[in-house]
Amino acid sequence: MGTDQSQDPLMFETPENPTWMSGASVSDDGDYILVSIAESTDPVNKLYIAKRTDDWVTKGLSFVKVVDNFEASYDYVTNDGPIFYFKTNLNAPKYKVVSLDFTKGFEPGAVRNSYSFLLWISHPTRFFFPADL
């Protein structure tokens, strides 16, 4: 605040792909920064996550490429510490919720749960209630 924008630290960029569209959000607990990257309006995105540190503003963020392809959509729902919940259409044209453990590096075996037909999802006060048929 109070300085020229050129002095702001750069947190994320994709100069090799200038047409990509990216958006950042902060996790519900404030401990993580999530970046979603799209190359078109198709319902697919890449997903990168960084854990905030005490000096993240001056030293930058170290992003983990959670999903580094454009094969499905991953929408952040909420998290409980390192356990993240995402709405996805991966192998689920009617969408489902998956949970992933950030401490396991988002290996395929890190998926803890999935619900097969997502009717509704909400996270009031950090709880969510998926409908599973």
N, C-alpha and C positions, 0 to 999 in steps of 0.2 A: 504494500500500500504506500502510495506517495512517491513511487519511483516509476521511471519510464518502463513500458512493457518490454522493451528490448533487454532489460535487466532481469526479467523473470526467468527462473530456471525451466528448462525444457524437460518434461517428464516422459513424453512419448511422441514418436513420429515414425512414419513409414515413407521416407523419401524415395525409396526404390519403387514404390507403388503410389504415386500421387493421386490416383483416382479413387483409392479406397476411402470409405467413409468410416470414421471411428468415433466412438463416444465413450466417455468414462463415467463411472459411478463409484460411490463409496459404499462398502458393505454396511448392513444395518448396525453392526457393532463398531463401525468406524476404524477397524483394524486393517482393512484390505481395500485396494483400488482395483476395480474390474474394468477392463477395456474390451469392448465388443467392436469387431471390425467386419464391415460388409463391402462387397464389391459391386453389388447391384441391389435391387429391391426384392430379390428372391429371399424366401424365408430360411436363410442360412447365414452363419457368421463364424468367425474365429473368436476365440475367447482367451484373453491373457489376464493373469492376476498377479498382483504384487502385494506383499505384506508391508504395511507401513512401519517405519522405524522412527526412533526419536529424531534422527537427522535427515529424514527423507526429503525435506524441502531443499536442503543445501547439497546433499549428496545424490539425490535422485532416487529412482525406484528400480528394483531389479524384477522384471516381469518373468513369470513362468508361462510358457506357451501351453495352456491347458488343452485347447483345441486349435490346431494349426492347419485347418483345412476348411473348405466351404462345402461340407457334406450335410450339415444339419443346423438347426437353430438351437441356440442355448440362451435362455433368458433367466437371469438371476431372480430367484424368489426370496431367499433369505439364507442366513447361515447361523450356525451355533458353534462359535469358535472356528476351528479348521474344517468343520463339516458344512459343505455348501449344498444347497438345493437349487436345481435348475429345471425349468420346463423345457422340454426338447421334443423335436419331431424325429429324432434318430430312430429309425426302424419303427416309427409310431406316427402314421399320418394323422391320427386324432390326438396326438401329443401325449406325453407322460411326464412324470416327475422322476428325476434321478438325484441321488445324493452322492457326493464325491468327497473324499477326505484329502484335504490339501497337504497333509503331512505325508501322504503316500505318493505324492507327485503325480496324481491323476493318472495312474496306470489303469489299464482296463479292469483289473481286479478291484479297483477302488470303488466301483459302483456298489453301493450298499443296498439300495432299494429302488424299485421302479414300480409305478402304477400304470396299468395298461390303457385306461381310457379316461382321460382327464376331462371332467365336466366343469369343475370349478376349483379355484385355488385362491387362498387369501393368507395373509400372514399378520393378522392383528396381534399386537403385543408379542411378536416374534414366534407365534405358533402358526401352523398352516394345516389345512384340512382338505386333502385331496379326495375326490370321489373316485372310487374304483369299482367298475362293474365287472 
